[in-house]
Amino acid sequence: MNFKQPFIFTTALSLMSTSVAADIGITPFMGYRVGSSVDIESSVASTQDQIKFKDSASQGLILNFDLPEAGTQGELYFGRQDTSAKLDNGVFAPGTQEIDVTIYQLQFGGLYFPGGKSYGGFASGVLGLTRLEPDNSTYDTEHRLALSLGGGYQFLLNESLRLRLDLRGVYTALDSGGSVLCSGGCELTYRSSGYLQLEAGAGLVLRF
């Protein structure tokens, strides 16, 4: 998906829009993620290691809709990050210490403006799934429960357009003892209950 297109589309529609009450917001965004490491061990040799996901750009789409209580909105968050997973010392397979991975999040929750408006400072919380999808199909794709908490600010440009800045923590829960990014017979298992990524993002909110 080319995420330049939604930004162009959003800007074009905003120029044609009128100053009317709005109850739905669509936000294509671009961001950057940094993350923690994941402790693992070899189930055969009982050796310990760490998986580190490379810090990289992220992008996605956020859908908001106003709720009856002033200053509250429902929120659907979709994010994507193209990154790589690297072992500190071991290998995923013979000769493979690093693999390319695409991380997806699909989460639903809410957004709250303390001032009771649809712009200004806000807090957000969403819950859903993380999908870890290796670019090499010989490795397993994994789905894990995920939670995102954060906050930010929406600058009012006009009644139909906002500039949204976000800072959120994305926590993905892991099944300690479960397998990790395996190819065929798996010898690597999680020794961590989860890992945390921090994402800073910016996008244009089209309200209609």
Residue pairs with C-beta under 8 A, 6 or more apart in sequence:
3 28
3 30
3 59
6 28
6 61
7 28
7 203
7 204
10 26
10 28
10 161
10 204
10 206
11 204
13 160
13 206
13 208
14 157
14 158
14 160
14 161
14 204
14 206
17 158
17 159
17 160
17 161
17 206
17 208
18 160
19 158
19 159
19 160
20 159
20 160
21 159
22 66
22 118
22 159
22 160
22 207
22 208
23 65
23 66
23 207
24 63
24 64
24 65
24 66
24 207
24 208
25 62
25 63
25 64
25 65
25 73
25 118
25 162
25 205
25 206
25 207
26 61
26 62
26 63
26 64
26 205
26 206
27 61
27 62
27 63
27 64
27 164
27 203
27 204
27 205
27 206
28 59
28 60
28 61
28 203
28 204
29 59
29 60
29 61
29 62
29 164
29 166
29 201
29 202
29 203
30 57
30 58
30 59
30 201
30 202
30 203
31 57
31 58
31 59
31 60
31 79
31 166
31 199
31 200
31 201
31 202
32 55
32 56
32 57
32 58
32 199
32 200
32 201
33 55
33 56
33 57
33 58
33 81
33 83
33 170
33 197
33 198
33 199
34 55
34 197
34 198
35 52
35 53
35 55
35 195
35 196
35 197
35 198
36 195
36 196
36 197
37 50
37 51
37 52
37 53
37 88
37 195
38 50
38 51
38 52
38 53
38 174
38 180
38 190
38 192
38 195
39 48
39 49
39 50
39 190
39 191
39 192
40 48
40 49
40 50
40 51
40 87
40 180
40 188
40 189
40 190
40 191
40 192
41 47
41 48
41 49
41 188
41 189
41 191
42 49
42 90
42 187
42 188
43 186
43 187
43 188
43 189
44 187
45 187
47 89
47 90
48 191
49 87
49 88
49 89
49 90
49 188
50 87
50 88
51 85
51 86
51 87
51 180
51 181
52 85
52 86
52 88
53 83
53 84
53 85
53 101
53 103
53 195
53 197
54 83
54 84
54 85
54 86
55 83
56 81
56 82
56 83
57 81
57 82
58 79
58 80
58 81
58 199
58 201
59 79
59 80
60 77
60 78
60 79
60 80
60 105
60 201
61 78
62 75
62 76
62 77
62 78
62 164
62 203
63 75
63 76
64 73
64 74
64 75
64 76
64 111
64 205
65 73
65 74
66 72
66 73
66 118
67 73
67 74
67 110
70 116
70 117
71 112
71 113
71 114
71 115
71 116
71 117
71 118
72 110
72 111
72 112
72 113
73 110
73 111
73 112
73 113
73 118
74 108
74 109
74 110
74 111
75 108
75 109
75 110
75 111
75 124
75 126
76 107
76 108
76 126
77 105
77 106
77 107
77 108
77 109
77 126
77 128
77 148
78 104
78 105
78 106
79 104
79 105
79 170
79 199
80 102
80 103
80 104
80 105
81 102
81 103
81 197
82 100
82 102
83 100
83 101
83 102
83 103
84 98
84 99
84 100
84 101
85 92
85 98
85 99
85 101
85 134
85 181
86 97
86 98
87 97
87 98
90 97
90 188
91 97
92 99
92 139
92 181
92 182
92 183
92 188
93 183
99 134
99 135
99 136
99 139
99 181
100 134
100 135
100 136
101 132
101 133
101 134
101 135
101 181
102 133
102 135
103 130
103 131
103 132
103 133
104 130
104 131
104 133
105 128
105 129
105 130
105 131
105 146
105 148
105 170
106 128
106 129
106 131
107 126
107 127
107 128
107 129
107 146
107 147
107 148
108 126
108 127
108 128
109 124
109 125
109 126
109 127
109 148
110 124
110 125
110 126
111 122
111 123
111 124
112 122
112 123
112 124
113 119
113 120
113 121
113 122
114 120
114 121
114 122
114 123
115 121
118 154
118 162
118 207
119 154
119 155
119 156
119 162
120 153
120 154
120 156
121 151
121 152
121 153
122 151
122 152
122 153
122 154
123 150
123 151
124 148
124 149
124 150
124 151
124 152
124 166
124 168
125 147
125 148
125 149
125 150
126 147
126 148
127 145
127 146
127 147
127 148
128 145
128 146
129 143
129 144
129 145
129 146
130 143
130 144
130 145
130 146
130 170
130 172
131 141
131 142
131 143
132 141
132 142
132 143
132 144
132 181
133 141
134 140
134 141
134 181
136 183
138 183
138 184
139 181
139 182
139 183
140 179
140 181
140 182
140 183
140 186
142 180
142 181
144 172
144 173
144 174
144 175
145 172
145 173
146 170
146 171
146 172
146 173
147 170
147 171
147 173
148 168
148 169
148 170
148 171
149 168
149 169
149 171
150 166
150 167
150 168
150 169
150 199
151 166
151 167
151 168
152 164
152 165
152 166
152 167
152 168
153 164
153 165
154 162
154 163
154 164
154 165
154 205
155 162
155 163
155 164
155 165
156 162
157 163
159 207
160 206
160 207
160 208
161 204
161 205
161 206
161 207
162 204
162 205
162 207
163 202
163 203
163 204
163 205
164 202
164 203
164 204
164 205
165 201
165 202
166 199
166 200
166 201
166 202
166 203
167 198
167 199
167 200
167 201
168 198
168 199
168 201
169 196
169 197
169 198
169 199
170 196
170 197
170 198
170 199
171 194
171 195
171 196
171 197
172 194
172 195
172 196
172 197
173 193
173 194
174 190
174 192
174 193
174 194
174 195
175 190
176 190
176 191
176 192
176 193
177 189
177 190
177 191
178 189
178 190
179 186
179 188
179 189
179 190
180 186
180 188
180 189
180 190
181 188
182 188
